[in-house]
Amino acid sequence: MFQSFETTSSPALGPARVTALRERFDALGIDGFLVPRADEFQGEYVPASAERLAWLTGFTGSAGIALILREVAVVFVDGRYTTQLAQQVDQATFTAGDLVGEPPHSWIAAHGPRGLRLGVDPWLHSGAEVRRLETALAACGGSLVILDSNPLDALWHDRPAAPMGAVSVQQEQHAGRPAADKIAAMAKAVADKGAQALLVADPSSVAWIFNIRGADVPHTPHPLARAIITAEGAVELFIEAGKLGPEAAAHLDALASRHEPSALLSRLAAHAEGERRILVDGDIASIALTRAIEAAGGIVVEAADPARLPRAIKNAVELRGSADAHVQDGAAMVRFLHWLDTQAPDSVSEISAVTALEAFRARVGESLQNPLKDISFDTISGAGEHGAVIHYRVTTETDRRLKAGELFLIDSGAQYVNGTTDITRTVAIGAVPQEQKKFFTLVLKGMIAISAARFPKGTRGCDLDPLARIALWKAGADYAHGTGHGVGSYLSVHEGPQRISRVSTQELLPGMILSNEPGYYRPGAFGIRIENLIYVTELEAIEGGDLPMMGFETLTWCPIDRRLILKDLLTAEELAWVDAYHAGVRAKLQPLISEPEALAWLEGATAAL
């Protein structure tokens, strides 16, 4: 299994750990300390050795930050995690904060005590974040204190060792572009910005540039590594030699000089000497790195990571690989959904559903000689009221059986060498109430609206987001998460800069892969989400129109539960979309399914409405 179901935190441990942290404040000369979910690489998904927020508070979500002051402790999360936070932390010790509406810097400006001395670990905060904190602290007469070490690490006596995951080469047949070409493009970006060198601080960018993959972080196949690329094309890579086998070492030695990560600060200082200009993404690079550049006399030139956008715009080889991976994944999903439908209510648990799905993915991968490398995130397997917890993680303590008359939401994904998948299906366990079918159909209308959208060049994610919500809005409902996130190519299942959300101002460009996942959640009762992956198509002329338009091509192929669709709520165009989609599902997946019972199930599940 790629997923553990053990409980990894406890609300009961938080109070004593917060007290121990506060007892160190006087010696450190601080009145408070920030504990982000991020690691030293500013990643969303972090190794066990960097799970400081979970260790301190008990909260295990993938986005959050704790502000520990002498008298108050606030854990800031977004709308995906409000229910989970209440369940996982000691509510007498911690209060809930709004990571989106009033993030830590805004909270400090509004509520921070006068003269607040706020301590931070410089490896865990970006330059952009530090500037926001400094502005907020100035509003309350406070100051930021950059600490030499993280006080939590001295308290965390059984902290796991740093990861040493093996590095593999992402062959050109999957990458679609040689690493040398990508390095040349990065060198040109440095020169175009009038800089002398680029600090590549994002491990996913390192993986993409050098055509390598890693195993340091759960479910995200990038190695925790950094690089320096000069305008002349000289390259230095900072990665533990112990992660490299002969093939990976030979591949990288042809591209760069290799160093241990401990050499990064000294090499960065050497590149910065003499007021040399170093290109840095201020939203990714930690303040420890930018301070090292400035201390050596260098000039930090803040600009977006030049690998981020080309990494997001998939080339033809990557798109073809993703399409193939999704068909393979769809065959596994059909076998799983058929199996689930044959089980009696109350005989399958949330955990047994997860283990069954992973086994189906593994078996299909073996049969197609394209093995399942990993899952792309911990599977969200929520029955009944658990489905309303947007990022629910089932454990042995919370596991429950799927009961007749309720909805079951399963959000899962896989990592294959040719692509990353992410799919959510909500299915009926027996006969469910009409109201739940109504909201399922409203969510489906939003998913169809995004799938069928046409839009001109310059359209941003925030421009399309309302299309997914309007049917729910008309019914007085909404959902507290974005409609879609970017997805990598055998990389992170959450990849920027593209998103479909209220706040996404990134222009959508051909080749970008996104999720399309509207939902509806009624706390304590049920949850609904329907998710496909899509990619942006090239501009095409519209007959009789004035402007060429882009659109979306669907990557995910798997039946949508017809039993939950109220046809009277769909327009003729929407009905036609569902029938056409299911016809495509049937045509693409039938050749991969040989079992007569599963084939018969697929025929029924994709029959025309």
C-alpha positions in Angstrom: 0.0 0.0 0.0 1.2 3.5 -0.8 -1.1 4.9 1.9 -1.2 4.5 5.7 -4.4 4.6 7.6 -2.8 5.1 11.0 -3.6 8.1 13.1 -0.6 10.3 12.9 -1.5 13.0 15.4 -3.6 13.6 18.5 -5.3 16.7 19.8 -4.2 15.7 23.3 -0.6 16.3 22.6 -1.0 19.9 21.5 -1.3 21.7 24.8 1.9 20.4 26.4 3.9 21.0 23.2 2.6 24.6 22.9 3.5 25.1 26.6 7.1 23.8 25.9 7.4 26.1 22.9 6.3 29.1 24.9 8.8 28.3 27.7 11.6 29.0 25.2 10.3 32.4 24.1 12.3 34.4 26.8 15.6 32.8 25.9 14.9 33.4 22.2 13.9 37.0 22.8 10.5 36.6 21.1 6.8 36.8 22.0 5.5 34.5 19.3 6.5 32.0 16.7 5.1 31.0 13.3 4.8 27.4 12.3 3.9 26.9 8.6 3.0 23.7 7.0 5.7 24.3 4.4 9.2 22.7 4.6 12.5 24.2 3.7 11.6 24.0 0.0 8.2 25.7 0.5 6.4 22.6 -0.7 2.7 21.8 -0.2 3.6 18.1 0.4 6.4 17.6 2.8 8.5 14.7 4.2 7.7 13.4 7.6 10.8 15.2 9.0 9.1 18.5 8.1 5.6 17.9 9.5 6.1 20.5 12.3 2.6 21.9 12.1 1.1 18.4 12.6 3.5 17.6 15.4 2.7 20.8 17.3 -1.1 21.1 16.8 -2.4 17.8 15.5 -3.7 19.3 12.3 -2.6 17.2 9.3 -4.0 19.1 6.3 -1.9 20.2 3.4 -2.3 23.9 3.9 -2.1 25.8 7.2 0.0 27.9 9.6 0.0 28.3 13.3 0.7 31.6 15.1 1.8 30.8 18.7 1.8 33.9 21.0 2.2 34.0 24.7 -1.6 34.1 25.4 -3.2 32.9 22.2 -2.6 30.2 19.5 -4.3 30.5 16.2 -4.2 27.8 13.4 -5.1 29.4 10.0 -6.7 27.1 7.4 -8.7 27.6 4.3 -12.3 26.5 3.7 -11.3 22.9 2.8 -10.1 22.3 6.3 -12.4 24.0 8.7 -14.2 20.8 9.7 -11.0 18.8 9.9 -9.3 21.5 12.0 -12.1 21.3 14.6 -11.7 17.6 14.8 -7.9 17.4 15.0 -6.8 20.2 17.4 -7.5 20.9 21.1 -10.0 23.7 20.9 -9.2 24.9 24.4 -5.6 25.6 23.2 -6.1 26.6 19.6 -8.5 29.0 17.9 -9.3 28.8 14.2 -8.1 31.4 11.8 -9.0 32.2 8.2 -6.0 31.5 5.9 -7.7 33.3 3.0 -9.9 36.0 4.5 -7.5 37.0 7.3 -4.1 35.3 6.9 -1.4 35.6 9.6 0.0 39.0 8.5 -3.5 40.5 8.3 -4.4 39.0 11.7 -1.2 40.5 13.3 -1.9 43.9 11.8 -5.4 43.9 13.3 -5.0 42.0 16.5 -1.2 41.7 17.3 -0.2 42.9 20.8 1.9 46.1 20.9 5.6 45.6 20.5 5.2 42.0 19.3 8.5 40.3 18.6 7.7 37.5 16.2 10.2 34.7 15.6 10.5 32.9 12.3 12.7 30.1 10.9 14.2 31.7 7.9 14.2 28.4 5.9 10.4 28.1 6.2 9.3 31.5 4.9 9.7 33.2 1.5 10.9 36.7 1.0 7.5 37.8 -0.1 5.9 36.4 3.1 8.5 38.0 5.3 7.8 41.4 3.8 4.1 41.0 4.5 4.9 40.1 8.1 7.2 43.0 8.5 4.6 45.4 7.3 2.0 43.9 9.6 4.3 44.0 12.6 5.1 47.7 11.9 1.4 48.4 12.3 1.5 47.1 15.9 4.9 48.5 16.8 6.5 45.0 16.6 9.5 43.5 14.9 10.5 40.3 13.1 13.1 38.1 14.7 15.1 35.8 12.4 16.1 32.8 14.4 19.2 30.8 13.9 17.4 27.5 14.4 13.8 26.2 14.7 12.9 25.8 18.4 10.5 23.0 17.5 13.3 20.8 16.3 14.9 20.9 19.7 11.6 19.7 21.3 10.8 17.1 18.7 12.9 14.3 20.1 11.7 11.5 17.8 11.8 13.6 14.7 12.1 11.3 11.6 15.3 11.4 9.6 15.5 13.6 6.4 14.4 11.6 3.3 16.9 9.9 1.0 14.6 8.8 -1.9 16.2 7.3 -5.0 16.4 9.5 -8.1 15.3 8.2 -11.5 15.8 9.6 -15.0 12.6 10.8 -16.7 13.4 9.6 -20.2 12.8 11.8 -23.2 10.1 9.5 -24.5 8.0 10.8 -21.5 9.6 14.2 -21.0 9.3 15.2 -24.7 12.3 17.6 -24.5 16.0 17.1 -23.6 17.2 18.5 -20.3 20.0 20.4 -22.2 17.4 22.4 -24.1 15.6 23.3 -20.8 18.9 24.4 -19.2 19.6 26.6 -22.3 16.1 28.1 -22.0 16.8 28.9 -18.3 20.1 30.5 -19.1 18.4 32.7 -21.7 15.8 33.7 -19.1 18.6 34.8 -16.8 20.2 36.9 -19.5 16.9 38.4 -20.6 16.4 39.6 -17.0 19.8 41.2 -16.9 21.0 38.8 -14.2 24.1 36.7 -13.9 22.6 33.6 -12.3 19.3 31.9 -11.4 18.6 30.1 -8.2 16.2 27.2 -8.9 14.6 26.8 -5.5 11.5 24.7 -6.4 12.2 20.9 -6.4 9.5 20.4 -9.1 11.4 22.8 -11.4 14.6 21.0 -10.7 12.9 17.7 -11.6 11.5 19.3 -14.8 14.7 21.0 -15.9 16.9 18.0 -15.4 14.4 15.3 -16.5 14.7 13.5 -13.2 12.2 12.3 -10.6 12.6 11.5 -7.0 11.0 9.9 -3.9 11.7 12.3 -1.1 8.1 13.5 -0.6 5.0 11.3 -0.3 3.2 10.9 -3.6 5.1 13.8 -5.3 8.0 12.4 -7.4 10.5 15.2 -7.1 13.8 15.1 -5.3 14.4 17.7 -2.7 17.2 19.5 -4.5 18.2 23.0 -5.8 20.3 24.3 -8.6 22.2 27.4 -9.8 22.2 28.2 -13.6 24.3 31.1 -14.9 23.5 33.2 -17.9 26.4 31.5 -19.7 24.8 28.1 -19.1 27.0 26.8 -16.3 25.1 24.6 -14.0 25.4 23.5 -10.4 23.1 20.9 -8.8 22.8 20.5 -5.0 21.6 17.0 -4.2 22.7 14.2 -1.9 25.0 11.8 -3.7 23.3 8.9 -1.8 20.1 9.4 -3.7 21.8 8.7 -7.1 22.4 5.3 -8.7 24.8 4.9 -11.6 22.2 5.8 -14.3 21.0 9.0 -12.5 24.5 10.0 -11.6 25.8 9.6 -15.2 22.7 11.5 -16.5 23.3 14.5 -14.2 27.0 14.6 -14.5 26.6 15.2 -18.2 24.5 18.3 -17.4 25.9 19.8 -14.2 28.6 19.8 -11.5 27.1 18.1 -8.5 27.4 19.3 -4.8 26.0 18.2 -1.5 23.2 20.5 -0.3 25.4 21.7 2.5 27.5 23.6 -0.1 24.6 25.7 -1.4 25.0 28.8 0.8 28.7 29.1 0.1 28.3 28.5 -3.7 25.4 31.0 -3.7 27.6 33.5 -2.0 30.4 33.0 -4.5 28.0 33.7 -7.4 26.7 36.8 -5.6 30.1 38.4 -5.0 30.8 41.8 -6.7 27.1 42.9 -6.8 26.2 40.2 -9.2 22.5 39.9 -9.9 20.8 36.6 -8.9 17.4 35.8 -10.2 15.1 34.4 -7.4 11.4 33.6 -7.2 10.4 35.5 -4.1 7.3 33.4 -3.6 9.4 30.2 -3.4 12.9 30.8 -2.2 13.2 31.0 1.6 14.5 34.2 3.2 17.6 32.2 4.3 18.7 32.0 0.7 18.0 35.6 -0.3 19.7 36.8 2.9 22.8 34.8 1.9 22.9 36.5 -1.5 22.6 39.9 0.0 25.2 39.2 2.7 27.7 38.3 0.0 27.1 41.6 -1.8 24.8 40.2 -4.4 21.6 41.8 -5.7 18.4 39.7 -5.5 16.3 40.1 -8.7 12.9 38.9 -7.9 11.0 37.3 -10.7 8.7 34.3 -11.3 10.6 31.0 -11.6 11.3 30.8 -15.3 10.6 27.1 -15.3 7.2 27.4 -13.8 5.2 28.4 -16.9 6.9 26.1 -19.4 6.5 23.3 -16.9 2.8 24.0 -16.8 2.4 24.1 -20.6 2.7 20.5 -21.5 4.3 19.6 -24.8 2.7 17.1 -27.2 4.6 14.1 -25.8 3.5 15.0 -22.2 -0.1 15.4 -23.3 -0.2 12.1 -25.2 1.4 10.4 -22.1 -1.2 11.9 -19.8 -4.0 10.8 -22.2 -2.7 7.3 -22.2 -2.3 7.2 -18.4 -5.8 8.4 -18.0 -7.3 5.7 -20.1 -5.3 3.1 -18.1 -6.5 4.7 -14.9 -10.1 4.7 -16.2 -9.9 1.0 -16.7 -8.9 0.6 -13.1 -11.7 2.9 -12.0 -14.3 0.9 -13.9 -13.1 -2.4 -12.3 -13.3 -0.7 -8.9 -16.7 0.8 -9.4 -18.1 -2.5 -10.8 -16.7 -4.3 -7.8 -18.2 -1.7 -5.4 -21.6 -2.1 -7.0 -21.5 -5.9 -6.5 -20.8 -5.5 -2.8 -23.7 -5.5 -0.3 -24.3 -2.3 1.6 -22.6 -2.3 5.0 -20.0 -4.9 3.7 -17.4 -2.4 2.5 -15.5 0.1 4.7 -13.8 3.4 3.6 -10.4 1.7 4.1 -11.3 -1.4 2.2 -12.5 0.7 -0.7 -9.2 2.5 -0.8 -7.2 -0.7 -0.7 -9.4 -2.3 -3.4 -8.9 0.7 -5.7 -5.1 0.7 -5.3 -5.1 -3.0 -6.0 -7.1 -2.5 -9.2 -4.7 0.3 -10.3 -1.7 -2.0 -9.6 -3.2 -4.9 -11.6 -4.1 -2.8 -14.6 -0.6 -1.3 -14.5 1.0 -4.7 -14.5 -1.2 -5.9 -17.4 -0.3 -2.9 -19.5 3.4 -2.9 -18.5 3.0 0.6 -17.2 3.3 0.1 -13.4 1.6 2.2 -10.8 4.5 4.2 -9.3 2.5 5.7 -6.5 -0.8 7.3 -5.7 -0.8 11.1 -6.3 -2.2 11.9 -2.9 -3.8 10.1 0.0 -7.2 8.9 -1.2 -10.2 10.7 0.1 -12.7 8.0 0.9 -15.7 9.5 2.6 -19.1 7.8 3.2 -22.1 9.7 4.4 -21.1 12.6 6.7 -17.4 12.0 6.0 -18.0 13.0 2.4 -18.7 16.5 3.7 -15.1 16.8 5.0 -13.5 18.2 1.9 -10.0 16.7 2.5 -11.1 13.8 4.7 -8.4 11.3 5.5 -9.7 8.0 6.7 -7.8 6.3 9.5 -8.3 3.1 11.5 -10.0 5.3 14.1 -12.5 7.0 11.8 -13.1 4.1 9.3 -16.8 3.4 8.8 -18.8 1.2 6.5 -20.7 2.3 3.4 -24.4 2.1 4.3 -27.5 1.9 2.1 -29.2 5.1 1.3 -26.1 7.3 1.4 -23.5 8.9 -0.9 -19.9 7.7 -1.1 -17.3 10.2 -2.3 -13.9 8.9 -3.5 -11.2 11.3 -4.7 -8.0 9.6 -5.8 -5.2 9.7 -8.2 -2.2 7.8 -9.4 1.4 8.4 -10.5 2.5 6.7 -13.7 5.7 7.5 -15.5 3.7 9.0 -18.4 1.3 11.0 -16.3 -0.4 12.1 -13.1 -4.1 11.4 -12.6 -6.7 12.9 -10.2 -10.4 11.8 -10.3 -13.4 12.1 -8.0 -16.6 10.2 -8.3 -19.5 10.3 -6.0 -21.7 7.2 -6.1 -25.0 6.1 -4.6 -25.0 3.2 -2.1 -28.5 1.9 -2.7 -31.4 4.4 -3.1 -30.5 7.9 -1.9 -32.9 10.9 -1.2 -34.0 13.1 -4.0 -32.4 16.2 -2.4 -29.0 14.6 -2.7 -29.7 13.8 -6.4 -30.7 17.4 -6.9 -27.4 18.7 -5.5 -25.4 16.0 -7.5 -27.1 17.2 -10.7 -26.3 20.9 -9.9 -22.7 20.0 -9.3 -22.7 18.1 -12.6 -24.1 21.1 -14.4 -21.1 23.1 -13.2 -18.7 20.4 -14.3 -20.2 20.3 -17.7 -20.1 24.1 -18.0 -16.4 24.1 -17.5 -15.9 21.1 -19.8 -17.8 22.7 -22.7 -16.5 26.3 -22.2 -15.1 28.2 -25.1 -13.0 31.3 -24.3 -10.7 33.8 -26.0 -7.0 34.4 -25.5 -6.4 36.2 -22.3 -9.0 34.4 -20.3 -8.0 33.7 -16.7 -9.1 31.1 -14.2 -11.1 33.6 -12.2 -13.1 34.4 -15.4 -14.3 30.8 -15.8 -14.8 29.9 -12.1 -18.4 31.3 -11.9 -19.5 28.9 -14.7 -19.0 26.0 -12.3 -20.9 27.7 -9.5 -23.9 29.4 -11.1 -26.3 26.5 -10.9 -25.5 26.1 -7.2 -25.7 29.8 -6.6 -29.2 29.9 -8.1 -30.1 27.2 -5.5 -28.5 29.2 -2.7 -25.4 27.0 -2.4 -21.7 27.1 -3.0 -18.4 25.3 -2.2 -15.4 26.5 -0.2 -12.6 25.5 -2.6 -11.4 26.4 -6.0 -12.9 24.7 -9.1 -9.6 23.5 -10.4 -5.9 23.3 -9.9 -3.0 22.6 -12.2 -1.6 19.1 -12.5 2.0 18.1 -13.3 3.4 15.5 -15.7 4.5 12.7 -13.3 5.0 15.5 -10.8 2.9 17.2 -8.3 -0.9 16.7 -8.5 -1.1 20.4 -7.4 0.9 22.5 -9.8 0.8 26.2 -10.5 0.4 28.8 -11.8 -2.8 27.8 -13.5 -6.0 27.4 -11.5 -9.7 27.8 -11.9 -10.7 29.8 -8.9 -12.0 33.2 -7.7 -8.5 34.5 -7.2 -6.6 33.0 -10.1 -5.3 35.7 -12.5 -3.0 33.5 -14.5 -3.9 33.4 -18.2 -4.9 30.0 -19.4 -2.6 28.8 -22.1 -2.8 25.8 -24.5 -1.3 22.7 -23.0 -2.1 23.5 -19.4 -3.7 20.6 -17.5 -6.2 21.5 -14.9 -8.8 19.7 -12.7 -12.5 20.4 -13.0 -14.1 19.6 -9.7 -17.1 21.6 -8.4 -18.7 20.2 -5.3 -21.3 20.6 -2.6 -20.9 19.7 1.1 -23.4 19.6 3.9 -21.6 19.2 7.2 -22.7 16.2 9.2 -24.7 14.8 6.3 -23.1 14.3 2.9 -20.6 15.5 0.3 -20.6 15.6 -3.5 -17.7 16.2 -5.9 -17.3 15.3 -9.5 -13.8 15.7 -11.0 -12.2 15.2 -14.3 -8.9 16.4 -15.6 -8.9 18.6 -18.7 -6.3 20.5 -20.8 -6.5 23.8 -22.6 -6.7 23.4 -26.4 -5.2 25.7 -29.1 -7.2 28.6 -30.5 -9.7 27.6 -33.2 -11.9 29.6 -35.5 -15.6 29.5 -34.7 -17.9 29.3 -37.7 -19.6 32.6 -38.1 -17.7 34.1 -35.1 -15.3 37.0 -34.9 -12.6 35.6 -32.6 -10.8 32.3 -32.4 -11.5 30.4 -29.2 -9.7 28.0 -26.9 -11.5 25.2 -25.0 -10.9 22.2 -23.0 -10.1 18.6 -24.0 -11.1 15.9 -21.4 -8.4 13.6 -20.1 -10.4 11.6 -17.6 -12.6 8.7 -18.7 -14.9 7.1 -16.2 -18.6 6.8 -15.8 -20.5 9.4 -13.8 -23.2 7.8 -11.7 -26.4 8.0 -13.8 -28.5 6.9 -10.9 -27.9 10.3 -9.3 -28.7 12.5 -12.3 -32.1 14.2 -12.4 -32.6 14.6 -16.1 -35.2 17.3 -15.7 -32.6 19.6 -14.3 -30.3 19.3 -17.3 -30.7 21.2 -20.5 -30.8 19.4 -23.9 -27.2 20.5 -24.4 -26.1 19.2 -21.0 -27.9 15.8 -21.6 -26.1 15.6 -25.0 -22.8 16.3 -23.2 -23.3 13.5 -20.7 -24.3 11.0 -23.4 -21.4 11.9 -25.6 -19.0 11.7 -22.6 -20.3 8.3 -21.7 -20.0 7.1 -25.3 -16.4 8.2 -25.2 -15.8 6.4 -21.9 -17.3 3.2 -23.4 -15.2 3.4 -26.6 -11.9 4.1 -24.8 -12.2 1.7 -22.0 -13.9 -1.4 -23.5 -10.7 -2.6 -25.2 -8.9 -2.7 -21.8 -11.6 -4.7 -20.0 -11.9 -8.4 -20.7 -14.1 -9.6 -17.8 -17.7 -10.1 -19.1 -19.3 -8.9 -15.9 -17.3 -5.7 -15.8 -18.0 -5.1 -19.5 -21.7 -5.5 -18.9 -21.5 -3.1 -16.0 -19.7 -0.5 -18.2 -22.4 -0.8 -20.8 -25.1 -0.1 -18.3 -23.2 2.7 -16.6 -22.6 4.5 -19.9 -26.0 4.0 -21.5 -27.6 7.1 -23.0 -29.7 9.1 -20.6 
